[in-house]
């Protein structure tokens, strides 16, 4: 095993450390199982040599006087007790190993989810959700295989081999040497196939992730697919992904089957050699038939752990292909994290300031250029401009979903990198442009940012968001399930739930990204009037395309191609007769917002 593969394997085994007592108990059961297994062949020798063959029963110098009938009965009873004991031990060992392996898998999945939630939006933007879900749900079985099949299987097989080797040497040293003659061939077979198995296994796991990702993409966009009648096209793309998975699975199967075939032929060669030498010794009178049968039974017992060890090498190499996909996530650097000197942000109204900020999502392609603006405590500023001009990006930087390339974003006079993430995001309530709802009840969605809120607070937030009326008209009211991503609600209803959630959080900084874009003019007016009452003591940043939404803002910033080209109050900007004034007139006259392109 290469050093990198060995390192990954040890990292998987590290998940067993919290369960040392369970492992010790399984080792004890394993020792009992090996001991019981070593005596299993001997009743057969007694039956053949002593009961059927008539030889006197003897253990060393002790020759018990036992008649054939009693000896037969005792041998059958011993056979029954040995197998019953082995089954009981196996039952306990399997139950314990399943419990522990499941806990290890749970811990690994927990670590993965914790890391995925800690990684920046930049990471999630560059990875498909379906592939990440596949890694968490399926690739994590690697820890079970690595420990149970790899480590524990190797230990038990090694203990069994040592015990069988000692007994076989005692029975017949020459036959033992013949039986072990094929071991070097097994080692060569393992070395020949191990590397290839790991490589094709990783490729197959990647293709399986692609299938999961494609299925998730189609199903999450099913309304879009049906609307544009793209079922056949999406089906074709899905089948192509499945076909690639089939090809990599066949390569994995051929590699594993080739390995298994080589192992089987090598063990068959060893058995044939033993038959040849053993029968000749029986014919020469140097070995009894019973002893030969016992030795043959031990040979099967010897080759069984050898096969397990060979299979273990194959299985471990296979799981390492999936494990590398797990450690790819766990080893990804968390870009957005607290600095050692970071301190909590007080949950009071704070000023927000951008200082010559430059930022982009792709290297070399800036979205914001030298942006500077300020919103003081208790103020509401508005950001308007063309689609793709960087308005939502400003909010993402305030939330510290990303860090600027140059310049800085300050809250309360402190650079965001000097503030703990937990306190920063606790102090902010965000209404995103994409209204994200969980597939829970309306009540749980509203209370998501403040789960300890009481009934009265939840309903008051819903009333301020103009959502209470439609919620009460639903058959289940506040307990109605919204479906995955809120599909059971209209766009306007989802938006009002998102608004209620932000209101209920009662944070000193409020970020609103197109908060009324899905509302009719009358409802929008009522919602904004309600927000006027909530503005006191809060710092509010509002992004909007509808200029009617932002007339009451203390200051308006017009963003075009990532630069602030104009700022002032609504009245001042109209008097300037600049880009904002032209945009206002275009909206009032019903023209397309694209008039801003003249900026």
C-alpha positions as CSV (number, residue, x, y, z in Angstrom):
1,X,0.0,0.0,0.0
2,X,1.4,3.4,-1.0
3,X,2.1,5.9,1.7
4,X,-0.8,8.1,0.6
5,X,-3.2,5.1,0.6
6,X,-1.9,4.0,4.0
7,X,-2.4,7.5,5.4
8,X,-6.0,7.4,4.2
9,X,-6.5,4.0,5.7
10,X,-5.2,5.1,9.1
11,X,-7.5,8.1,9.0
12,X,-10.5,5.8,8.5
13,X,-9.3,3.6,11.4
14,X,-9.0,6.7,13.6
15,X,-12.8,6.7,13.8
16,X,-12.6,3.5,16.0
17,X,-10.8,5.3,18.8
18,X,-13.9,6.4,20.8
19,X,-15.1,2.7,20.9
20,X,-12.1,1.0,22.6
21,X,-14.3,-0.9,25.0
22,X,-16.4,-2.4,22.2
23,X,-13.3,-3.3,20.3
24,X,-11.7,-5.0,23.4
25,X,-15.0,-7.0,23.8
26,X,-14.9,-8.1,20.2
27,X,-11.2,-9.1,20.5
28,X,-12.2,-11.4,23.4
29,X,-15.1,-12.9,21.4
30,X,-12.7,-13.3,18.4
31,X,-10.2,-15.2,20.6
32,X,-13.0,-17.6,21.8
33,X,-14.2,-18.0,18.2
34,X,-10.7,-18.9,16.9
35,X,-10.2,-21.4,19.8
36,X,-13.6,-23.1,19.1
37,X,-12.8,-23.2,15.4
38,X,-9.5,-25.0,16.0
39,X,-11.2,-28.0,17.7
40,X,-14.0,-28.4,15.0
41,X,-12.2,-31.0,12.9
42,X,-11.3,-33.4,15.7
43,X,-14.8,-35.0,16.1
44,X,-14.4,-36.2,12.5
45,X,-11.1,-37.9,13.2
46,X,-12.6,-39.7,16.2
47,X,-15.6,-40.9,14.1
48,X,-13.3,-42.2,11.3
49,X,-10.4,-43.6,13.2
50,X,-11.9,-44.6,16.5
51,X,-15.7,-45.3,16.0
52,X,-15.6,-46.7,12.4
53,X,-11.9,-47.8,12.3
54,X,-12.0,-49.4,15.7
55,X,-8.7,-47.8,16.9
56,X,-8.4,-47.4,20.6
57,X,-9.1,-43.8,21.7
58,X,-6.0,-42.2,23.3
59,X,-4.8,-38.7,24.3
60,X,-1.2,-39.2,25.0
61,X,-0.7,-41.9,27.7
62,X,-4.4,-41.7,28.8
63,X,-6.6,-44.3,27.2
64,X,-10.2,-43.9,28.4
65,X,-12.3,-47.0,28.4
66,X,-15.2,-45.9,26.2
67,X,-17.3,-48.3,24.2
68,X,-18.2,-47.6,20.5
69,X,-21.8,-46.6,21.2
70,X,-21.0,-44.2,24.0
71,X,-18.1,-42.8,22.0
72,X,-20.4,-42.2,19.0
73,X,-22.9,-40.4,21.2
74,X,-20.2,-38.3,22.9
75,X,-18.6,-37.4,19.6
76,X,-22.0,-36.2,18.2
77,X,-22.7,-34.2,21.4
78,X,-19.3,-32.6,21.2
79,X,-19.9,-31.7,17.5
80,X,-23.2,-30.1,18.4
81,X,-21.8,-28.1,21.4
82,X,-18.8,-26.9,19.3
83,X,-21.0,-25.6,16.5
84,X,-23.6,-24.1,18.9
85,X,-20.9,-22.3,20.8
86,X,-19.4,-21.0,17.6
87,X,-22.8,-19.7,16.5
88,X,-23.4,-17.9,19.8
89,X,-20.0,-16.3,19.7
90,X,-20.6,-15.3,16.1
91,X,-24.0,-13.8,17.0
92,X,-22.5,-11.6,19.7
93,X,-19.5,-10.6,17.6
94,X,-21.6,-9.6,14.6
95,X,-24.1,-7.6,16.7
96,X,-21.2,-5.7,18.4
97,X,-19.4,-5.1,15.2
98,X,-22.5,-3.8,13.4
99,X,-23.3,-1.4,16.3
100,X,-19.8,0.0,16.4
101,X,-19.4,0.2,12.6
102,X,-22.7,2.1,12.4
103,X,-21.5,4.6,15.0
104,X,-18.3,5.1,13.1
105,X,-20.2,5.8,9.9
106,X,-22.4,8.2,11.8
107,X,-19.3,10.1,13.1
108,X,-17.8,10.3,9.7
109,X,-21.0,11.6,8.1
110,X,-21.3,14.1,10.9
111,X,-17.7,15.3,10.3
112,X,-18.4,15.6,6.6
113,X,-21.6,17.6,7.1
114,X,-19.9,19.9,9.6
115,X,-17.1,20.6,7.1
116,X,-19.6,21.1,4.2
117,X,-21.5,23.7,6.2
118,X,-18.2,25.4,7.2
119,X,-16.9,25.6,3.6
120,X,-17.5,28.8,1.7
121,X,-20.1,29.4,-0.9
122,X,-17.3,29.4,-3.4
123,X,-16.8,25.7,-2.7
124,X,-20.5,24.9,-3.1
125,X,-20.7,27.0,-6.2
126,X,-18.1,24.8,-7.8
127,X,-19.5,21.4,-6.7
128,X,-22.8,19.7,-7.6
129,X,-25.2,19.0,-4.8
130,X,-26.0,15.5,-6.0
131,X,-22.3,14.5,-5.9
132,X,-21.8,15.9,-2.4
133,X,-24.9,14.0,-1.2
134,X,-23.5,10.8,-2.8
135,X,-20.3,11.2,-0.9
136,X,-22.0,11.7,2.4
137,X,-24.6,8.9,1.9
138,X,-22.6,6.2,0.1
139,X,-18.8,6.9,0.2
140,X,-18.9,6.9,4.0
141,X,-19.4,3.2,4.0
142,X,-15.7,3.1,3.5
143,X,-15.1,3.5,7.2
144,X,-17.1,0.3,7.9
145,X,-15.2,-1.7,5.3
146,X,-11.9,-0.4,6.3
147,X,-12.3,-1.3,10.0
148,X,-14.5,-4.3,10.0
149,X,-13.3,-6.1,6.8
150,X,-9.9,-4.6,6.8
151,X,-8.6,-4.3,10.3
152,X,-10.7,-6.7,12.3
153,X,-10.8,-9.2,9.4
154,X,-7.0,-9.1,9.2
155,X,-6.6,-9.6,13.0
156,X,-9.0,-12.5,13.1
157,X,-7.5,-14.2,10.0
158,X,-4.0,-13.7,11.4
159,X,-5.0,-15.3,14.8
160,X,-6.6,-18.2,13.0
161,X,-3.6,-18.7,10.7
162,X,-1.2,-18.8,13.7
163,X,-3.4,-21.3,15.6
164,X,-3.9,-23.5,12.5
165,X,-0.2,-23.4,11.6
166,X,0.7,-24.7,15.1
167,X,-1.8,-27.5,15.0
168,X,-0.9,-28.5,11.4
169,X,2.8,-28.6,12.4
170,X,1.9,-30.9,15.2
171,X,-0.1,-33.2,12.9
172,X,2.3,-33.3,10.0
173,X,5.2,-30.9,9.3
174,X,5.7,-32.1,5.7
175,X,2.1,-31.5,4.7
176,X,2.2,-28.1,6.4
177,X,5.2,-27.0,4.2
178,X,3.3,-28.2,1.1
179,X,0.2,-26.2,2.1
180,X,2.2,-23.0,2.7
181,X,4.1,-23.3,-0.6
182,X,1.5,-21.2,-2.4
183,X,1.7,-18.2,0.0
184,X,4.4,-16.3,-2.1
185,X,2.1,-16.6,-5.1
186,X,-0.8,-15.1,-3.2
187,X,1.5,-12.1,-2.2
188,X,2.5,-11.6,-5.8
189,X,-1.2,-11.7,-6.9
190,X,-2.2,-9.1,-4.3
191,X,0.6,-6.7,-5.3
192,X,-0.3,-7.2,-9.0
193,X,-4.0,-6.2,-8.7
194,X,-4.2,-3.8,-5.7
195,X,-3.2,-0.6,-7.3
196,X,-5.5,-1.1,-10.4
197,X,-8.4,-1.9,-8.1
198,X,-8.1,1.4,-6.2
199,X,-7.8,3.5,-9.4
200,X,-10.9,2.0,-11.1
201,X,-12.9,2.1,-7.9
202,X,-12.3,5.8,-7.5
203,X,-13.3,6.4,-11.1
204,X,-16.5,4.4,-10.6
205,X,-17.3,6.3,-7.4
206,X,-16.9,9.6,-9.3
207,X,-19.3,8.4,-12.0
208,X,-21.8,7.2,-9.4
209,X,-21.6,10.7,-7.9
210,X,-22.3,12.2,-11.4
211,X,-25.4,9.9,-11.7
212,X,-26.7,11.1,-8.3
213,X,-26.0,14.7,-9.3
214,X,-27.8,14.5,-12.6
215,X,-30.9,12.8,-11.0
216,X,-31.0,15.5,-8.3
217,X,-30.7,18.3,-10.9
218,X,-33.6,16.9,-13.0
219,X,-35.9,16.2,-10.1
220,X,-35.2,19.6,-8.4
221,X,-36.0,21.3,-11.8
222,X,-38.9,19.1,-12.8
223,X,-41.3,22.0,-13.4
224,X,-38.8,23.6,-15.7
225,X,-38.3,20.3,-17.6
226,X,-42.0,19.7,-18.0
227,X,-42.7,23.3,-19.0
228,X,-40.3,23.2,-21.9
229,X,-40.9,19.6,-22.8
230,X,-37.3,18.6,-22.3
231,X,-38.1,15.2,-20.8
232,X,-36.5,13.3,-23.7
233,X,-33.4,15.4,-23.6
234,X,-32.9,15.1,-19.9
235,X,-33.6,11.4,-20.1
236,X,-30.9,11.0,-22.7
237,X,-28.3,12.9,-20.6
238,X,-29.2,10.9,-17.5
239,X,-28.9,7.6,-19.4
240,X,-25.5,8.8,-20.7
241,X,-24.3,9.4,-17.2
242,X,-25.7,5.9,-16.2
243,X,-23.8,4.4,-19.2
244,X,-20.5,5.9,-18.1
245,X,-21.2,4.4,-14.6
246,X,-21.9,1.0,-16.1
247,X,-18.5,1.1,-18.0
248,X,-16.5,2.0,-14.9
249,X,-18.4,-0.6,-12.9
250,X,-17.5,-3.2,-15.4
251,X,-13.9,-2.2,-15.2
252,X,-14.1,-2.5,-11.4
253,X,-15.8,-5.9,-11.7
254,X,-13.2,-7.2,-14.1
255,X,-10.4,-6.1,-11.9
256,X,-11.9,-7.7,-8.8
257,X,-12.9,-10.9,-10.6
258,X,-9.5,-11.2,-12.1
259,X,-8.0,-10.9,-8.6
260,X,-10.5,-13.5,-7.2
261,X,-9.8,-15.9,-10.1
262,X,-6.0,-15.7,-9.5
263,X,-6.5,-16.3,-5.7
264,X,-8.9,-19.3,-6.4
265,X,-6.4,-20.9,-8.9
266,X,-3.5,-20.5,-6.5
267,X,-5.5,-22.0,-3.6
268,X,-6.6,-24.8,-5.8
269,X,-3.0,-25.5,-6.7
270,X,-2.1,-25.8,-3.1
271,X,-5.0,-28.1,-2.4
272,X,-4.0,-30.4,-5.3
273,X,-0.4,-30.6,-4.1
274,X,-1.7,-31.5,-0.6
275,X,-3.9,-34.3,-2.0
276,X,-1.0,-35.7,-3.9
277,X,1.4,-35.7,-1.0
278,X,-1.2,-36.6,1.6
279,X,-2.7,-39.6,-0.1
280,X,0.8,-41.0,-0.8
281,X,1.5,-40.8,2.9
282,X,-1.7,-42.6,3.7
283,X,-0.8,-45.3,1.2
284,X,2.6,-45.6,2.9
285,X,1.1,-46.0,6.3
286,X,2.6,-42.8,7.7
287,X,-0.8,-41.1,8.1
288,X,-4.2,-42.4,9.1
289,X,-7.3,-41.6,7.0
290,X,-8.7,-39.7,10.0
291,X,-5.6,-37.7,10.3
292,X,-5.6,-36.9,6.6
293,X,-9.2,-35.8,6.8
294,X,-8.4,-33.6,9.8
295,X,-5.5,-32.1,8.0
296,X,-7.6,-31.5,4.9
297,X,-10.2,-29.8,7.1
298,X,-7.4,-27.6,8.6
299,X,-6.2,-26.9,5.0
300,X,-9.7,-25.5,4.2
301,X,-9.5,-23.5,7.5
302,X,-6.0,-22.3,6.5
303,X,-7.0,-21.2,3.0
304,X,-10.2,-19.5,4.3
305,X,-8.3,-16.8,6.2
306,X,-5.8,-16.6,3.4
307,X,-8.7,-15.9,1.1
308,X,-10.1,-13.4,3.5
309,X,-6.7,-11.6,3.7
310,X,-6.6,-11.6,-0.1
311,X,-10.1,-10.3,-0.4
312,X,-9.4,-7.8,2.3
313,X,-6.6,-6.3,0.3
314,X,-9.0,-6.0,-2.7
315,X,-11.8,-4.6,-0.5
316,X,-9.6,-2.0,1.2
317,X,-8.2,-0.8,-2.1
318,X,-11.7,-0.5,-3.4
319,X,-12.9,1.6,-0.4
320,X,-9.8,3.8,-0.6
321,X,-11.1,5.0,-4.0
322,X,-14.2,6.3,-2.2
323,X,-12.3,7.4,0.9
324,X,-10.2,9.7,-1.2
325,X,-13.4,11.5,-2.2
326,X,-14.3,12.0,1.5
327,X,-10.9,13.3,2.5
328,X,-11.0,15.7,-0.5
329,X,-13.8,17.4,1.4
330,X,-12.3,17.1,4.9
331,X,-9.0,18.4,3.7
332,X,-10.5,21.4,1.8
333,X,-9.3,24.6,3.5
334,X,-12.1,26.5,5.2
335,X,-11.6,29.9,3.6
336,X,-14.1,31.9,5.6
337,X,-13.4,31.3,9.3
338,X,-12.7,33.2,12.5
339,X,-9.2,34.6,13.0
340,X,-7.5,33.9,16.3
341,X,-8.0,37.6,17.3
342,X,-11.7,37.7,16.2
343,X,-14.1,39.1,18.8
344,X,-17.9,38.9,19.0
345,X,-20.0,41.7,17.5
346,X,-22.4,43.4,19.9
347,X,-26.1,42.8,19.0
348,X,-26.8,46.6,18.6
349,X,-27.4,48.8,15.6
350,X,-24.1,49.1,13.7
351,X,-22.8,51.1,10.8
352,X,-21.8,49.2,7.6
353,X,-19.1,50.5,5.4
354,X,-17.4,49.4,2.2
355,X,-14.0,50.8,1.6
356,X,-12.6,50.5,-2.0
357,X,-13.9,46.9,-2.3
358,X,-12.9,44.8,-5.3
359,X,-14.3,41.3,-5.6
360,X,-15.2,38.6,-8.1
361,X,-16.3,34.9,-8.1
362,X,-13.7,33.8,-10.7
363,X,-10.0,34.8,-10.7
364,X,-9.4,37.7,-13.0
365,X,-13.1,38.6,-13.4
366,X,-14.1,41.3,-11.0
367,X,-17.8,41.8,-10.2
368,X,-17.2,44.8,-7.9
369,X,-14.7,47.6,-8.7
370,X,-13.5,50.1,-6.1
371,X,-16.9,50.2,-4.3
372,X,-17.2,52.5,-1.3
373,X,-20.5,53.2,0.5
374,X,-21.8,53.7,4.0
375,X,-25.0,53.1,5.9
376,X,-25.2,54.5,9.4
377,X,-27.1,52.9,12.4
378,X,-30.9,53.5,11.9
379,X,-30.5,54.3,8.2
380,X,-32.0,52.5,5.3
381,X,-30.0,52.6,2.1
382,X,-31.1,51.2,-1.2
383,X,-28.9,49.6,-4.0
384,X,-30.4,49.7,-7.5
385,X,-29.0,48.9,-10.9
386,X,-28.8,46.6,-13.8
387,X,-29.1,42.8,-13.5
388,X,-25.7,41.2,-12.8
389,X,-24.3,44.5,-11.7
390,X,-23.2,43.2,-8.3
391,X,-26.1,44.2,-6.0
392,X,-26.6,40.8,-4.4
393,X,-22.8,40.4,-4.2
394,X,-22.7,43.4,-1.8
395,X,-25.1,41.6,0.6
396,X,-23.0,38.4,0.3
397,X,-19.9,40.3,1.4
398,X,-21.8,41.8,4.4
399,X,-22.8,38.3,5.4
400,X,-19.2,37.3,4.9
401,X,-20.1,34.5,2.6
402,X,-17.0,35.7,0.7
403,X,-14.1,37.9,1.6
404,X,-13.2,40.8,-0.7
405,X,-10.0,40.6,-2.9
406,X,-9.0,44.1,-2.0
407,X,-10.4,46.8,0.3
408,X,-12.5,46.0,3.3
409,X,-16.1,45.7,4.7
410,X,-16.5,47.1,8.1
411,X,-19.4,46.7,10.6
412,X,-19.3,48.8,13.7
413,X,-15.9,50.2,12.6
414,X,-14.3,46.7,12.6
415,X,-13.2,44.7,9.6
416,X,-15.5,41.7,9.2
417,X,-12.5,39.4,9.5
418,X,-11.9,40.7,13.0
419,X,-15.5,39.7,14.0
420,X,-16.6,36.1,14.9
421,X,-18.8,34.6,12.2
422,X,-21.4,33.4,14.7
423,X,-21.9,36.9,16.2
424,X,-21.9,38.6,12.8
425,X,-24.6,36.3,11.3
426,X,-26.6,36.4,14.5
427,X,-26.7,40.2,14.2
428,X,-28.1,40.0,10.6
429,X,-31.4,39.0,9.2
430,X,-31.4,38.3,5.5
431,X,-34.3,38.0,3.0
432,X,-32.6,36.4,0.0
433,X,-33.5,36.8,-3.6
434,X,-33.9,33.1,-3.9
435,X,-36.5,32.3,-1.2
436,X,-35.2,29.2,0.5
437,X,-37.8,27.3,2.5
438,X,-37.4,23.9,4.2
439,X,-39.9,21.1,3.7
440,X,-41.4,21.7,7.2
441,X,-44.4,23.5,8.5
442,X,-45.0,27.2,7.9
443,X,-44.5,27.7,11.6
444,X,-41.1,26.0,11.6
445,X,-40.0,28.0,8.6
446,X,-40.9,31.4,10.1
447,X,-39.2,30.4,13.4
448,X,-36.1,29.0,11.7
449,X,-33.9,31.9,12.8
450,X,-35.4,32.1,16.3
451,X,-36.6,28.6,17.2
452,X,-37.5,29.6,20.8
453,X,-40.1,32.2,19.6
454,X,-43.6,31.8,21.1
455,X,-46.9,31.6,19.2
456,X,-47.7,35.3,19.5
457,X,-44.3,36.4,18.1
458,X,-44.6,34.1,15.1
459,X,-48.1,35.3,14.3
460,X,-47.1,38.9,14.8
461,X,-44.2,38.5,12.3
462,X,-46.5,36.9,9.8
463,X,-49.0,39.8,10.1
464,X,-46.2,42.4,9.5
465,X,-45.2,40.4,6.4
466,X,-48.8,40.3,5.2
467,X,-48.8,36.5,5.5
468,X,-51.1,35.8,8.4
469,X,-54.3,36.0,6.3
470,X,-53.3,33.5,3.6
471,X,-51.8,31.2,6.2
472,X,-55.1,31.0,8.2
473,X,-56.9,30.2,5.0
474,X,-54.9,27.1,4.5
475,X,-56.6,23.9,5.9
476,X,-53.8,23.3,8.4
477,X,-52.9,26.9,9.0
478,X,-49.5,27.4,10.5
479,X,-49.0,23.7,10.6
480,X,-49.3,23.3,6.8
481,X,-46.3,21.7,5.2
482,X,-44.7,23.8,2.4
483,X,-43.2,20.9,0.5
484,X,-39.6,20.7,-0.7
485,X,-38.2,24.2,-1.3
486,X,-41.8,25.5,-0.7
487,X,-43.3,24.1,-3.9
488,X,-46.8,24.0,-2.3
489,X,-46.8,27.8,-2.0
490,X,-46.9,30.5,-4.6
491,X,-43.9,32.7,-5.2
492,X,-45.6,35.6,-3.4
493,X,-46.5,33.4,-0.4
494,X,-42.9,32.0,-0.2
495,X,-41.6,35.6,-0.2
496,X,-43.9,36.7,2.6
497,X,-42.8,33.6,4.7
498,X,-39.2,34.7,4.1
499,X,-40.0,38.2,5.2
500,X,-41.8,37.0,8.3
501,X,-38.7,34.9,9.2
502,X,-36.4,37.9,8.9
503,X,-38.9,40.1,11.0
504,X,-39.1,37.4,13.7
505,X,-35.3,37.2,14.1
506,X,-35.4,40.8,15.2
507,X,-31.7,41.5,14.2
508,X,-30.1,44.9,14.4
509,X,-29.0,44.7,10.7
510,X,-31.5,43.8,8.0
511,X,-30.6,42.9,4.5
512,X,-33.4,42.7,1.9
513,X,-32.7,41.4,-1.6
514,X,-35.7,42.0,-3.8
515,X,-38.0,41.4,-0.8
516,X,-41.2,42.3,-2.7
517,X,-40.4,41.2,-6.3
518,X,-43.2,38.5,-6.2
519,X,-45.8,40.7,-4.6
520,X,-48.5,42.8,-6.2
521,X,-48.3,46.5,-5.9
522,X,-51.0,46.7,-3.1
523,X,-49.4,44.1,-1.0
524,X,-45.9,45.6,-1.6
525,X,-47.2,48.9,-0.4
526,X,-48.6,47.5,2.9
527,X,-45.4,45.4,3.5
528,X,-43.1,48.4,3.0
529,X,-45.3,50.5,5.3
530,X,-44.9,47.8,8.0
531,X,-41.2,47.9,7.4
532,X,-41.2,51.6,8.0
533,X,-42.4,50.9,11.5
534,X,-39.6,48.3,12.0
535,X,-36.8,50.5,10.7
536,X,-36.2,52.4,14.0
537,X,-33.0,51.2,15.6
538,X,-32.0,49.0,12.7
539,X,-29.5,49.3,9.9
540,X,-31.2,48.3,6.6
541,X,-29.7,47.6,3.2
542,X,-32.3,47.1,0.5
543,X,-31.7,45.8,-3.0
544,X,-34.5,46.3,-5.5
545,X,-35.3,46.6,-9.1
546,X,-38.7,48.2,-8.4
547,X,-37.8,51.8,-7.7
548,X,-41.2,52.4,-6.1
549,X,-39.9,50.1,-3.3
550,X,-37.0,52.4,-2.3
551,X,-38.3,55.9,-2.5
552,X,-38.2,56.3,1.3
553,X,-34.6,55.2,1.6
554,X,-32.2,57.6,3.3
555,X,-29.8,57.2,0.5
556,X,-29.8,55.4,-2.8
557,X,-26.7,54.0,-4.6
558,X,-26.9,53.2,-8.3
559,X,-24.6,50.3,-9.3
560,X,-23.6,49.8,-12.9
561,X,-21.1,47.2,-14.1
562,X,-19.8,46.8,-10.6
563,X,-19.2,50.5,-9.9
564,X,-21.2,53.1,-8.0
565,X,-22.1,55.7,-10.6
566,X,-24.6,57.8,-8.6
567,X,-25.8,58.3,-5.0
568,X,-28.2,60.4,-3.1
569,X,-31.8,60.6,-1.9
570,X,-34.7,59.8,-4.3
571,X,-35.4,63.5,-4.8
572,X,-31.8,64.5,-5.2
573,X,-31.2,61.8,-7.9
574,X,-34.3,62.9,-9.8
575,X,-33.1,66.5,-9.8
576,X,-29.7,65.4,-11.1
577,X,-31.4,64.1,-14.2
578,X,-28.7,61.4,-14.5
579,X,-28.9,57.6,-14.9
580,X,-31.2,57.1,-11.9
581,X,-33.6,59.8,-13.2
582,X,-33.7,58.1,-16.6
583,X,-34.3,54.7,-15.0
584,X,-37.1,56.1,-12.9
585,X,-38.8,57.7,-15.9
586,X,-38.4,54.4,-17.9
587,X,-40.2,52.5,-15.1
588,X,-42.9,55.0,-14.7
589,X,-43.5,55.0,-18.4
590,X,-43.5,51.2,-18.5
591,X,-40.3,50.9,-20.4
592,X,-37.9,47.9,-19.9
593,X,-35.4,48.2,-17.1
594,X,-32.7,47.7,-19.7
595,X,-32.7,51.4,-20.2
596,X,-30.0,51.4,-17.6
597,X,-27.6,50.0,-20.2
598,X,-27.1,53.6,-21.4
599,X,-25.2,54.3,-18.1
